[in-house]
C-alpha cells in the first residue's frame, strides 16, 4: 500500500494574501516606524547642536557591526545548512506510513529556498541586532592606546586589558554562538534528510554527517582552548576576594592560572580527538575526549582551587594575600586618581593652640562660614522669588562663587526656571503649555554667609518675624531693564534647565511666521519671540509630521501657532544634552548655573569610566554616590559598575540657546584620548577654556564621594593592616536627618593656611571604622591654580575628637538648646542645616550648624518655608581640659563669642550690605548675620532661695502664652514667648 503524500501548507485566496501582506506591512511599520522617526529627529537634533559627526559615527559603527556580525553568524549557519543538505543520502528509507520525519522532509523540500535562506537570515538579523550595541567595545579597540602602566603579573600595558581584551572576548563569543548554531543546524538537517538516524542501537551517522559534525565540534572545543588562554588575563579582575579586595588573589595566581593552562592543553587534545573522527569511524574517541574535558574542568578548574583556598590560603590569609593586596592598593589608587602625588596627608592634632582671631586663615574661614543650606532653602527661594506660579526652583539649590567688588564670596544660586507642572486652569491648554509658557526668567543668587536679621530677637520672635531669610541678588528681565544687576546677565531668559525638563512639557515651540505677533510670555506687559540658535526647524510639513508622530500630538500638525520660522526645542535637561552628544560619558548628578561672559550657562561635570581595570577595586556608582540628599530629592543615580573613573570633561550648556560645549580638563586620561580619536572634533582642548568659565569650575561631588569611599580604605599602606580593617575610616551618617544615610560633602570657602586668602573647597569629615569619633578630614580644592589637590588631615588614634553625630548630640542636648527647642516645637517645625566641619586654630575643629524654623501651617492656604533662627557651634578645648564648648545664639558672631570669648565674633562680620544689593520689596532690610547685635539686658535671676518665685513666673508666662495662642493675637503671642524665654533663663540661672 502506497504512502499518501503529505499535505503542504494550506493555500490562501487572493483576498487573504492581500490582507496578510497588509497586516505584515502594518506590523513592520509599528515595529520599525518609531525607530525610523526617532533616527530622523535625532539626526535633526544633532545637527542643531553641532554634533552630527557623533551621530553619524555611532550610526555607521552600529550598522557595520550589525552587518558584519549578522553576515558572519548567518553565513556560517547558511553554510552549515548547505553542506548538510548537499551531502544528504541519495536514498532515505521511510520507517512507515506515519513517519513524521518524512512529512517534515517533504515540507522542507517543497519550500527549500524559504527554509534555506529564512533561517540564516533570521539568525543573522537577531545576532546583528544584539551585536550592534557593542559599538563602544569596537571603537575603543580601534582607537585605544597605552596607559604607560604595566600589570604586575604578565607585564602587559593596562591598555591591553581595557581596550583590547574586551574586543577579543567579543569576537570569541560570537564565534562560539555561530559554531554552536551551525552545529545544531547541521544536526537537525542531517536528521531530517537521513544523515543521522536515531533508530537502532546507538543510531547511525553517514560519513558526511560525521565529518561535518566532528569539524564543528572540534572547532568549538578549539575556541574553548583560546578562551582558556584569555581567561588568564581576566583573572586580574577577579572578584573571588570581594569585598575585601578586587583582583587576582593567591588562589587565582597559584591555582586557577595553572588550571587554565592545563585545561587549555586538554582542550587542544580534545579538539584533535574530534578532528580525528573525520578519518576514524569510532566515535568513542571524541566521546572519551568530551568526558575528559568535563571531568578535568571539574577537578582541575573547580576542585583544585577550592582545595588551595581552604587548606593553604585561609589558615594564613594575611600572609598569603599580602602581595596581592599590595597590587590592589596600587592599582586602585591609580584608577581612582588618589595616588600620593595627588593626595597630601598631614597629621592633625584635633585641638587648637591659637585663638582663631590671631590666625589669618581662620579669620577668612569664619568670615565666610556658610549659614544658608542649599538643601533646605528651595521652598524659601520659591516663596520669595517665584514671581509667578509657573516658575520654580529645583529641590536642591547650588553653590558657586563670584568675585564682586574685589571680594570673593560663595553664593547660593538657582535659575528661575519654567515649571510646567505648576501650570493651572487654562494655562495647561496645549497652546499655552507649549507655545506661550516657554521659558524661565533669570538667575537668583544669595550670599551664603548672610541673612536679613533683626538684632536681639529671641528664637520665637525670629520664627514669627520676617527675618532670617536670604539676601537676594537677582538678575532677571526686570533688573536687566533697570540696569541694576549685581551679577550682569545679558540674556536672562532660561529655555534649558533641570526644572523645565522635569515635566511632561519637555518641548516648546517657538517662533512663527514672518511678521507674526510675539506669543511667548515674558512679563505681564510684554511678549517675546525666541531669537536664539537652539531648536529644530518645523516650518516644513515633513518635519511637523515627524515630530507629531514622535510626541503623538496632532496639534503639532494643525496648530496655527506654528509658522514657517517655527522651531521645536526639546532635550532641555543640561545633563541629558551632554550625554546625548557624548554617549561615552557619565554625567555628574548635579549640574549648576553660572554667569559667564554675561550669559547663564549650565556647567556639567562628565566622567570617563572603565569596568575592568586590572587589580583595581570594582564598585557600583549608585552605591558610592548616594547620600542623605538623594533620599529627599529622588535624584537619578548612575547605575554602572566601575573600577576606573576620571572627571576628564567639563561641559557647558547655554541656558538660552542650548549650545553644548565639551572641554578637556584632564590631559593624562588614556580613555578620553581614545574617545577623542573616535570623535576628533567633539571635545575642545584645555587651552580653549575661558578664564571666566574656569573660575566657576567646581570639583564634582559624585567623583569626590567615590574617592572618599576609596580613601576610607586605600589610605592604608600596609597590606596586613589593610586585611584587618583596623585603620579603615567610614563616611559619617548625616546627623541632621532621622534616617541613616551618608553625610554629603560640603562646598566651603575657607582660608588658605599659607596665604590666608579664600579657597573654594569640597570637604568631608571621616570617622573611624564602625565608630563615631573623627578620624580624618578630607578636602579638595576647586581653585583654578590648585584644582584637584587633595589634603587629608589625619587625627591621632589615641585621642577622641567628636565626629559629626556626636557633635550634633552634644549641641542639641545643651540645656539652652533643649529648653528653647521645646518651646519652638509647639508652633514651629525645626530643621537643622548642614553641619560644617572647619579646621581652625592651628589644629582645632570647629563645627557650625544653622538651625531653621518653619511656622506650623494654620490652614490649607497657608504657605510656610524655612528661615534661619539660630546658629550652633561646637569646639573642643585643648588639653588638659579637652572639654567641648557649645555656642548657641541668633548670630554666628554671638555663638563664637560664647565659645572663644568676647572678640572672636567680630571676625565673623560679613561685608556690608552696600554691595549693590537692592533690598527686596516687602522684606526686612539686610543686616549682617555674622555681626553681633546690640546686647540686650539679661533677665535678672532671683536669689538662690527664691526658687518659688521663679517657678511662679514660669507658670504665669506659660499661661500667658496659652492665652495669646488661643486669641490669635500674634503681637501678644510674640511678647508672651519672649516672657517665657526670660523666665526659663531666670530659672536656669538659680544656683543649684
N, C-alpha and C positions, 0 to 999 in steps of 0.2 A: 504494500500500500504506500503510494507516494506521499511525500510530506507536503502539506498545504503551505504555500508561500506566505510568509508573514506579512501582515498589513503594514504599510508605511504610515507616515504621519497623515492625519486627516487633511483632505484638500479643502480649501476655503473658496467661497464665492468671491466674485469681483468686488461686491459691496463690502464684504467682510475684510478683504485685503486693503481696500481704501481706508476703512475705519481703523484697521490695525496700524497702517502706515501713519495716519493722522495721530493716533494715540502715541506712537513711538516718537513722532516729531514733538508733540506737546511735552512728553516726558523728558525728552532731550533738552528742550528749551527751559523747563523747570529746573533741570539739573545744571545745565551749562550756562543758561541765560544770566542768572545773578553773578556768576563768576566773570562772564564777559563784560557785564555792565560795571562791576567793581574794578576790573582791569582797566577799562576805558576811563572811568572817572579818576582812578589813581594816576593814570598817565597824564591827565589834565592837571591834577593837583601837584604832582611832582614837577611839572613844567612851571606851574605858578611859583613854587618856592625855589626854583632854580636847581633842583637836584634830579633832573630827569636822567642823568647819567647813572645814578644809583638804581633807579627803577629799571632801566634797560639792562644794566649789568646783572642785576639779580634775576630779571626775567629770562635773559639769554642763558644764564647759568642753569636755572631751573629747567628750561626747555632742553638744553643739551644733556643734562643728567637724565631727564625723562626719556629722551630718545636713545641715549647710549645704553642705559640700563635696560630699558624696555626692549631694544633690539637684541642685546646680548642674551638676556634671560629668555625672551620669546624665541629668539633664533635657536638657542640651544635646545629648547623644548621642541621646536618645529623639526630640527634636525634629528632629534631622537625619534619623533613620531615617523618621520620619513624613512629613516633606516629600518625601523621596526616593521613598517608596512612593506617596504621593498624586499625585505628578507623573510617574508611570511612563507609558510609552506604552500606548495602549489596545490596540494590536495589536503583538505581538512575533513576527516571523518566526522559525521554527526552522531552523537550518542543516542539520539532518539527523536521521536516526533515533537517532543516538547522541550528540546534543548534550548535553554534561554540564551546561551552564548550565540547560537546560530541566528536567533532573532536580532540580537544586538549587532552581529556581524553584518547582516543584511541591511539593517538601518544605516550603519556607517557607510557601507559600500554604495548605497543609493545617494548619499549626500557626503561623498568623500571630501570634496573641496571645502564644504562647510565645516566639517569636523577638523580637517587637516589644517585649516587656517584660523578658524574661530578660536580654537583652544589656545594656540600660541599667542594670538593677538590679545585675547583676554588676559592671559598671564602676563604678557609684556606690558599692557596698559596698567595693570594693577601694580606691577613691580616698578614701573616708571613713576607712577603717582606717589608711591611711597618713597622712592629714592630721591625725588626732586627736592624734598625737604632737607636733604643733607648738603645743600649748596655751600653752607659755611665750611664744612669739613673740606670740601674740594678746593675752595678758594684759599683757605689758609695753607693747604698743602702746596698750592701753586705759588703763593706769594710769601710764605713764611720763611724767615731767616734764622739766624743763630742767636742764642741768648748770650753766648760768651761764658756760660757756666756749664761745667761737665758734671754728670751724675757720679756719685762716689762708688757705684758698683761696676758699671760697664764702661765708664769713661766717655759716654756719648753726650753730645750737647743737648741741653734741655729742649731745644727746638725740635729734635727728633721725636721726643715724647709728646709734645704739644701740637706740632704741625704735621709730622709725617706718619706717626704710628696710628692716629685715628683714621687716616685715609687708607692705609694698608688694611686695617680692620674692616673698613667699609667695603673695599674691593673683595676681600676674602669672604665676608658674609654673603655678598650677592653671588659669588661663585658657588658657595655652599648651597644657596637657595636654588640656583639654576641647575646644578648637578643633581640635587635631590629631586626636584620636579621632573627633570629629564629621566631619572631612574624610574620613578613611578609611572610616567607617561609611557616609557618603553615596556614596563611590566604589564600595564593594562593592555597596551596594543598587542603585545605578543600573546597575551591570554585570549583576547578576542579573536585573533587571526590564527590561533592554533600553535604558536611557537612555544607556549607554556601550557602544560596540561597538569591539572591537579588530581585527575583520576589515577587510580592505581597506587601501588606502594611507592611513596616518595615523589610521585609525579614524574614529569619528563620535560626536558628542555631541548629545543633544537640547537644545532651548533651556532647558528646566527644569534639566537636569543642569548645563549650562554656567553658568547663573545661580547655582545653589546652590554649586557648587564654587568659582566665582570669588569669591563673597561670603566663603566660609570661608577661602580662600587669602589674600584681601585683608585680612581681619581678622587672620589670623596675622601677616602682614607688618606690619600696623599695630601689633600688640602688640610686635613686634620693635623698631619705632621707639621705643615707650615704654621698652622695656628699654634701648635705647641711651642714653636720657635718664638713667635711674637708674644706668647703668654709670659715668657721670661721677663720681657721688658715691662709688662703690665704689673708685675709683682712690686715694682717701685711705687705703685699707688694702691697697694693692698690695704684692705680695711680689716684685716684679721685682728689687729690690736686696738681698733677704735672702741671706745672713745679715748683710750689712753694716748695713742698717737696713730697717725696715718703713715703708711709706707711699709716697705719690706721689713719684716721682723727677723729674728734669729731663725725661726722655723721656716719662713719664706726663703731666706737666703741659703740655709744649710740643709733643707729637706725638700721643699717644694721645687726649688730651682733645679736640683739634681733629678727630681722626679720628672720634671718636664722634659729634660734631655733624654732620660730613659724611655719615656713614653713616645718621644719623637722617633727614637731608633726603632721601637716596637711598631710604631705606625708605618714606618717605611718598609719594614719586613712584611707587615700585614698587607700593605698595598702591593708589594711584589707577589704575595701569595694570590691575591685576586687577579693580577695580571697574568700569573701562571695558568689560571683557569682558561685563558684563551687557547692554550695549547693542550691542556690536560682536561680530560673529561671528569676526573674525580673532583667532585665539589666538596669533598671532606677537607681538603687543604684550606680553601678560603673560610670554611665553617670553623675550623680549628683556629685560624688566624683571628677571626672575629671574636671567638671565645677568649683567646689570649689577650686581645686588646681590651675587652671589657674587664677581664679579671685583673689585668695589670693596672687599669685605671682605678679600680677599687683599692687594690693592695698598695700600689706604688703612689698613686695620686692622692689617696684619701687616708688610708690606714697608717702609712708610714709617717706623714707629717703629724698626724694625731698622736702617735706614739712619742715622737720627738717633743711635741708640745707638752704632753702630760708628764713625761718622765725625765726630761732633760731641762726644759725651759722653766716650767712653773716652780720647781723647788729652788731655782736660782735665778728668778726673773730679773731682779735688779742688775745682776752682773751680766747675764746673757743678753739683755736688751740694751745695755748701756751704749754700745757703739751705734745702734740703730736709732736710739733716742737722740743721740748727738746729730745724726743725719737729719732727723725730723726737725730738730730745733733750728739748725742752719737753714734748711730749705723753707721752713715756714716763715722765718724772719725775712728771707729774700722774697718770697712770694707775696707777702702782705705788706712789704715796704716798711718794716720795722727793724732794719739792720742797725748795728751800732753806730754807723756813720750818720744815721738819720735820727737816732734817739739818744739823748744825753741823760744819763742817770746821775742824780745828785742826792746825797744824804741830807735829810731834813729832820730837825730835832722835834718839831711839833709844838714848841713853845717859844715865845718871843723873848728877845733880850734888849730891845729898844722900844721906846714909845713910838707908835705909828706916826705921830705928827713930826718926828725927827727924821723920818726916812722918806726921801723924795718920792720913791716908787710907791710907798704906801699912801702918801698924800694924793697921788694921781689915782690910785686904786679906789680909795674911799670917796674921792670927789666924783668918780664915775660909777659908783656902785648902782647897779640896776635895781629899780624898785617896781618897774612895770613888768608883769609876766605876760608874754605874748600868748601863752596857752590859756589864759583866763579872760583876757580883755576883749575878745572878739565881740561879745554881746555889748560891751561898753562902747566900742567903736561903732557898732551897728546902731545903737540907740542914739548916739550923739552925732554921728557923721553920715548916717544913711541917706538923708535928704529926701529920698523917695522910696516908696515901698518896693520898687523893683530893683533897687540897688542893694548890694550886700558885700560882706567880707567873709573870707574863709574862716573855718572854725579855729584855726591856729594862725596867728599873725607871724610876721617875720622880724628879724633883727638885722640891721645893717648900720653902717657908719657913714657920716658925712662930715666934711671939713667946712664949717660955716664960720665966716669971720675969723679964720685962723684957729678955731677951736675944733679939734677932732672929738666928736661925740657919737655914741651909739644911739640909734633910734628904733622905735617900734614902727614898722612900715607896713602898709597894706594898700593895694589898689582898690578903689571903689568900683566894683565890677557890677555888671548886669547880672541879676539873679532871676532868671525866668520863672523859677518855681515859686517866686513870691508874687507873680502877677495874679490879679484877682479880677472877677467880673468880666467885663468886655475886653479887658486887657489880654485875656487868654485867647481871644479870637485869632485865627491863623494869621490874618493880615497884620494884626497888631504885634503878635508874638514874634513874627519873623521878618517884618519889614519896617516896623515903627520902633519897637524897643530892641535896638541892635547893639548898643554899646554902653560901657560904663563911663565914669566921669572922674578922672583924676587920681592923684596919689595923696594919701594921708600919712603923715609922719608925726611922731611924738617923742621928745627926748626921753630916753629910757630911765633917767635918774631924777625926773621931776614930775610933780603933780601940782594942781592948784589946791592950796590948803589955806585954812583959816587958823591962825595961831591960837593955841590954848584950848582947842576943842577937846572934850572928852571923847572916848571911843563911841559912845552912844550919840553924842552931838554930831560927830563926824559922820556916823552911819545915817543920820537923818538930815544931813545938810547937803549942800551942793559942792562939796569939796572932795579932795582925794581922787580927782579924775585927771586923765592925761591932758597935757598942754599941747594942743594940736597945731601942726603946721600943714596947711592944706594947699595943694597945687591942683586946682580944678579949673573948669571953664570960667567960673566967676572970678576967681583970683587972677587968672591969666588976663582977662579983660580989664581988671582993675590995676594990673601991673604991680601987685604986691606979693609975689610969690617968694617965699624964703628959699625954697628949692626950685629954681626956674624950670618949668616944663613948657616946651613949645607946643606940644600936641597932647593934651590931657585925655583925649578920648581913648577908651580901653575896649578894643574889639577882640582881643585874645587874652584869656586868663583862666585861672583854676575854677572860679565860681561859675563863669559863663559856660564852661564845658560840663559842669556837673548837673546838667538838666537834660530834658528831652528836646530842648531847643538848641541843639549844638550848632545848628546852621542859621545864618541870617542872609537875607537877600538885600543887597544894597544897590544903589544906582537906579537908573531908569532910562527913559528916552531922552534924547537931547532936548533941553528946554523945559522939561517937566519940573514941577514944583518939588522941593525937598520934602521927604516923608519921615525921616528918622527923628525921633525925639532927641532934642539936645538940651533945651531948658524950657521953662513954662512959656517963654515968649519967642522961642526960635526953633526952627527945624534945620536939619543938616542932610547933606548928601555926601557920602563917602568918596574921598578922592585918593585914597591910598592905592598901593600896587597889589594888595592882597586880594584874594578871591579868584574864582574860576569864572570866566565869562559864560553866561547862559542866554545871551541875546539871540542865538540861533535855535531853531526848533529842535535840532538833533540833540544838542546839549540839554535843553529843557526836558526832552523826553527821557534822556539818560538819568538825570537827577530825579525826575518824577518817579521813575522806576526804582532808583536807589533808595529813596525815602518813602516809597509807596504813598505819594502825596499828589493827588490830581490837581491841587491848586497851583502847583508849580507850572503846570501846562496852561491853565486857563486864567490865571490871575492877571488883571490889567495893570497891576503894580510893577510887573516885570516888563522892561523895555529892551531896546537894542543895546544899551550900555550897562545892563544889569549884570551883577556878579553874585555868586554864592560863596559865602565864607563859612568854612567848616574845618573840622580838626582843630579846634580852638584851644585845647589844653596845651600849654607850652611843653610839658613832658611828652605828650603824645606826638607833637610835631617833631620833636627831636628824635624820638625812637622810630618814627616813620621814615624820616630822611636818613637815619643812621641805624638800621635794624641790628647792627652788630654791637650796639652799645646798650648798657643797662643804665637807666636814668635814676638819679637820686630821688628819694620820695618827696623832697621839698624843693620846689622852685620859688624864687623870691624876686620881687620887683626892685629895680634900681633906676635912678635917673642918670643917664649917661649922655653927655653932649646934648642936653635939653630934651631927650627922648626917654620915655618909660620903656624899659626892656626887662624881660624876664630872664634871669640867669639860671641855667640848669646844669648841674654837675652830672657828668656821664662817665661810666666806668667801662674799661675793657676787663674781661674776666676769662678764666680758663677753668675747666672742671678737673683736669688731672695734671697737676704739676708734681713731678716725682718727689716723694717724701714729704710734701707739704700737707699740713692739716687740711682736711676737707670738711666743709661746713655748709649749712643751709643759710642763705642770706636772710630769709624771713625770720629765722630764729635768732640771728645775731642782731638784727636792727630793731626788733620790736621792743618798745618801752611803754611807759605809762601813758604817754601822749597818744600813741596809736590806739589804745583801748577806748579813748574818748572820741577820736576823730574818725575812726574807721578807715584810715589810710590804707590803700592797697600796698601790700608788701611784696618785694621781689621774690618770687619763688624760684630759686636757682641754686644748685649745688656748685660751690666754687672752691678752688684751692689756690687761686691767684686773682688779685684784683688791683687795679690801678685807676686813679682818677686822672686819666690822660687827656680828657677833653672837657673844656668849658664851652657850653653852648649858650647863645642868646636868641631870644625870640622877641621881635619888636611888638609891643602891645598894640600898636596902631595898624601896621600893615602885615604883621605876621612873618616878616623876614627872619629866616633861620640862618645863623652863622655858627660854625664849629671851629674852635680854636685849639690847637695843640698846646698843652701845658706840660707835658712830660715827654722830653726828647730822648728818654732812655727806656722806652717801653717797646720791646720787640713785637708785641701783639698789635699795638697801634701802627707800627711800621708796616706790618703785614697788611692791615686794612687800608692804609694809605697807598699801598701797592695795588690793592683791588680797586679802590675808588680814588684815583690820583688827585682829583680836584675837589673832593668833598670837605677836607679839613684844611684850614688855613694855618700857616706856620706860626710859631710862638712870637716871632718878632713883629707880626702884624696886629698884635693885641694893643688897642689904645691904652695909654696910661690911665685915663679916667675910668675905663672899664676895669682894668686890673686892680684899681684901688677898691673895687667893690667885690672882688673875689673873696669868698669865704672857704675855709677848709670844710668839706662836706660832712654833714652829720652822719649819714649812713656809713661812709667809709671809716669815720672815727669810731663809730660803735663797733664795727667789725674789728678794727685794730685794737681797741681797748680790751675786747674779749680775748684776742690773741696775746696781748701783752700781759693779761692776767696770768697766763701760764708761761709764756715764752720769754719772760724776763729772766727766767731761771737758766743758769748756765750748766750747772752740774746735773748730768743725766740721772744719777741716783737720787738726788734730791727732787728732781722732776718726777721720778717714778713714785715717790712717797706722797706727793701733793702738799707737803708741809708748807712750802714757801709760796704757794699759789695765792692769788688775790681773787676777789669777786666784785662784780658790779653791785653796788648797794641798791636795795629796793627803794622806791620813791616813798619817802616818809609823809608826803603831803596828801596821799590818797589812801582809801580804805583797803583796796585790793593789793595783791602782791604783784608788782611789776618793776622792771628795771628803772632806775632813775635816769632820765635823759641827760645827755651832755648839755652844757650851757655855754652860750657865747657871752663873754665878758670883756669889758675894756679895762685893762689893768696897767699898772705902771711897770715899765721895763726895769728890771733890777739894776741894769748898768747905766741907763740914760735917764730913767725916771719919766720918760715920755710914754704916752698911752699906747698900748699894744692890744690889738683885737685878737683874742684867743678863744679857742674852743676847749673846754675843760671838763674834767670828770673826777670825782673822788672815787677811790677804790678802797674796799675793806678787806680784812683777812678772809681766808678761805673758810666759808661757813661761819663767819664771825661778824661782829658789828663794829669793831674798832677800826679806825682809819689806818690803812697800811701804805697808801701811796696817793699821789695827786698827779694826774696826767694833764698836760696842756700842750696844745699845738698852735703855732702862730698862723694867722691869716694875713699878716702884713706882707706887702709885695717883696720887701727886702729879705725877709726870713721865712717866706712862705713854706709851710710844711715841716718846720723844725719842731721836733718833739722834745719836751722836757718832762722827766719823770722824777718827782720828789719822793724819795723812799724814806718812810718813817722807821725809827728803830723798833725792833720786835720786842724789846724788853720794857717798853713804856706803853701806856694805854691812852691814846688820844681818841676822843669820841668821834664816831662816824656819824653820817647824816641821820640815821634812825635814832641813835642815842641822843644826838643833839636836839632833834625835834621833841623827843620825850622830855628832855630837861627844860626846854623852853616852855612848852605848853603846861608843864606841871608846876612851873613857878607860881607862887601864891598870887602875885599881881595878875598874871595872865589868866589863871584858873578862875579867880573871882570875877574878873571883868568878862570873861568868856561866858560864864553862867548868866550874867545879865544880858549880854548881847544876844545869846541864842533864844531869848524869849521872843524877839521880834525880828531877828536877822539870821541869815544863813552865813556862816563863816567859811571862807576858803583861804587856805594857806598857799601862797605863791611859791615860786621856785626857790628852793633852799640853796643859796650860792655858797660855795666854798672858796675862800680867798686867802692865799698865803700872804701874810703881812708880818711886820715887826721882826724881820730878820730871823725867821724860824717859826713863827706862830701861824695858827689857823684861825681865821675869823669866819664865822657863819653868819649870813644875813638872809632874813626871810621876810618878805612883805606879807601882811595879813589883810585880806579883803573882806568886806562885809557887803551883804546884799539884803535889802529890806525884804521881809517875807511878803508875798503877794497878798493883797487885801481884796482882790476882786478879779473877775475874768478879764477886764480890760486894763489891768494894772501891769505896767512894764517895769521890771526891776533888772538891775545889772550891777556888776561888782564895782566897788570903789575902795581905794586904799584907805585904811583906817589906822593901822599901826605897823610899826617895824620892829622886828625881833632880831637881836644879835646875840651871839654866844662866843666866848673866848676863854681859852684855858690859860690860867696864870702859870708863870714859870715856877720851878721848884724853889723852895721846899713845899710851897702851898699846893700847887697842882690843882687848885680848885677851879671850877667852871663858873664864870660870871655870866649872867644873863641880863641883857638890856631889853626894855620893853617901853616904847614911847611913841607919840604921834609922828615923830620925825626920826630920821636916821641920826641926825646930829645929837638929839637928846639921848637916844639909845646908846650911842658911842660914849657920851659923857658918863652915862651910868656905869659903863664897863671900864673905861680907861681913865675916868676923872675929867673934871672940867677942862675945856680947851681942845680936846681931841675932836669934838663935834664941829668945831669951826672949820676944819679942813674938808668937811663934807658939803660945804656950801657950793652949790652948783652955780654956773654962770648966771648972771642976772637975766631977768625976763626981757631985757632990752635987746634981744637977738633979732628983733624984727618980727616977732610973732604977734599978730593981732589977736587980742582977746576974743574968744568965741562968744557969739551973741547968747545971752542968757546964762552964762556961766560966771562963776566967781573969778575975778582977776587972778592970774597965776602968781603963786608965791612959792619960793624955793622950798621943796620938801626936805632938802638936805639941811637948810638953816634952822637953827633952834629958834622957836617962837619966844616972845616975851614971857618971862616966868610969871606964873600965877600964884597967888597966896595959897599955901597948902592948908588943908583942913587942920584946925588946932586939936591935937589929941587930948582927950581928958586925962586926968591923973590916973596913976596906976590903980587906985582904989575905986575909981568911979566907973566900973565896968557896966553897971546897970544903966547909967545914963547913955553910954554908947549903944547898948543893946536897944534901949528905948528909942533912940534916934534912928537906928537901923530899921526897926519895925515901923516907925512912923513914916520914914521915907519910902518903904516898900508899899505901905497903904496908899500914900500919895501917888506912887507910880501906877498902882492898880486903878485908882480913880481916874487919873489922867488918861490911861489907856482906854477905859470904857467911854470917857467923854468924847474922844476923838479930837481933842484939842492938842495939836502937835506942839504948839509952843509950851503948853503946860507939861506935855509929855517929856520934852527935852529938858525942861527945868527939873522935873522930878527925877529923871535919870542922872543928872548932874548931882542932885542931892544924895541919891543912893550911892553913887561912886565916892563922894566925900565921906559919907557915913561908913562905908566899908573901909576906906583908908584910915579913918579915925579909929575904928575898932581894931584894925591890924596894928596900929601904932601903939596900942596899950602894951606896956611891958608885961610879959607873961612870967 
